[in-house]
């Protein structure tokens, strides 16, 4: 899962809070006072289920809602937490029987497995991501730092098997790659330089979402955008093309795109792959207690403002008034559709489900919506294999790292 997107989600979703604050009472959304010393890890299953599997029913819908969020993935929970910290009452509706989206865990035969989350980078002291997570969880999330060698890529089979390692560290990442790929020092140095450029200039990409649309079109059509910063060239060049200019070594090309997120290198932006690699330069971390710790500690922030997170709440449709403005949703409860009304509706179910399933056909059929949907394709499918091992990591000789084969 692309955990670096959490940073962008927190930054972009903060704009939602600002929209609520315009013309109304001002709230201090971010505060150092909310960050408390982390409490002990809660392992009691009943106590955890009481928070993560709170089932939907009419009596539990908070009154006088300010917003409804569809989906309890990390994006939906982050949006709800930020709004709650701005004094808004929000309900999050999740169709699954457990909150958390790809951060939730499953139990089987006495083992607990993460369904999506594995490790996260850029959690060093005072980093933007660390500050953002502290704010939406009141500082209750704890992380264990993985060993510097956090990622292994295995290519080939049997006698042709090659094993490559990725190390964290400002200088160690490049040094390790150079030892494994002798003769490719220049290519590795240039790749690291482009990683740094992508990280420093990424805010320019976000600015395109803020300035008027006509101005963006003008900059693109005139070619001025490419002259403003090289980051726009990195964003519009696919990874395979860029790496082929840097090196002919196929294994090094594969390693540079080993943090796969469902799109092959020839179809993915070089910028995204560079940002993913840069994300772990300062180390990789794992949430103590597993991925479901995210939802477990975000939900109380939402509840403190009078909101709630309810599961087994399949949203059937978004309600629109005669002017096309959303005013709530309907939730399927048995054979009945129950209305949950709020002046703001936020969908975290994805573009296709939102436009093709939750909104009426006349919205989806608009030319601008069809154009937007036509620009996006589904990522590659994948499957997960869960393996449970009896014994401590010391007994089994296991190190904390991700292995791609």
C-alpha positions, 0 to 999 in steps of 0.5 A: 500500500502507498503509505506516502499518500497519507501525507498528501491526504492529510494535507489536502483534507485539511482544506475541507476543514478550512471550508467549514471554518469560513464564515463560522466559528473558528477552531484551532484544529492543530494543537500540541495539547492534544498529543498525550503520552501513548497509553498501554497497548490494548490487547483485550479483543472485546475492548477492541471490537467495541470500538472497531466493530460498532454496528450500524443502527438508527439509534446510534446515528449522531444527531445534527450531523455536519458531515457523512463520510462513506468508507472507513479507509485511512482517507475517510478516517483522516477526513473525519478526524480533521473535521472533528478536531474543527468542532464538527460532528461526523459519522463514518459509514463502513460496509465491512464488519470492521473499520479501517479499510486496508489498515484492518487486520484479520485473525485465523487459527490464532494468528493476526494478519495485516490485510494491507499495511506493512511498513511506513516511512518518514516517521523520524522526529518532527517529520510532517507525517509523524506530526499529522499522525499524532494530531489525528490520533492524539499521539497514541500511535506507536511505531517500531523502527525496522532494521536498516536493511528493510527490503529485499527483491528476489529476481530469477529462479533456481540457478539464476536467482539474484537477491538485492537489498534496499537499505535505509539511510541518507547515504547508506541507500546509495552506498548499498546500491553501488556495492550491489551494482558495480559500474552503475555509480553514475546512474545510482547518483542520478537516481538519488538526485531525482528522488531528492528533486521529486521530494522537494518539488512535490508541493508544486504538483499540489499547487495545480489543484489550487490555482484556477483550472483555466490557468492550469490549461494555459500552462499545459498547452503553452508548454510553460509548465515544463519550464517552471520545474523539472518535477512536471517532466518527472510526473509525465514520464513513465518509469521505464522510459526514465530509467532506460536513460539512466541505465541498461541494467535490467535488475537495477531498473527492476529494483528502482520500481520494486515498491509496486502499487498495482501499476507496471513501470511502463505505465506508472509515473517516474515521480511516484516511484521516486517518491516511494523510494525516497519515502524510506530513506530515513527508515521504515517503521511498523505500527506496534500492535498491527495495522488496526491501531490506526483506526483504533486510535483515530475513532476516539478523536471522531467520537470526542466531537460527538461523531461515530464510526459505524460498520455493517452500514452499506451506503446505497446512494447519495441523496441530491436535492433538486439543485444537485446538492448532496444532503445525505445518504441512504444506508441499506438495513435489511430490506429498508433504506435508512436516510442519514442526512448531513449538509456535506457528504465525503466519499472514500469509496473510490472514483468508480464506485462513487460516480457509477454506483452511489450517484444517479445516472444523469450525474455519471453521464455528464461529459466532464464526468465521463472524461474524468472516468476515462482518464483512470484505469483500475490497477493490476489485481493481486493476492495475498498469502498469509503464513503463520509461524510459531516462535519469536523472531529471535527463535526463528531468526527473522528480521523485519523486512519486506521481500518481493519475489 
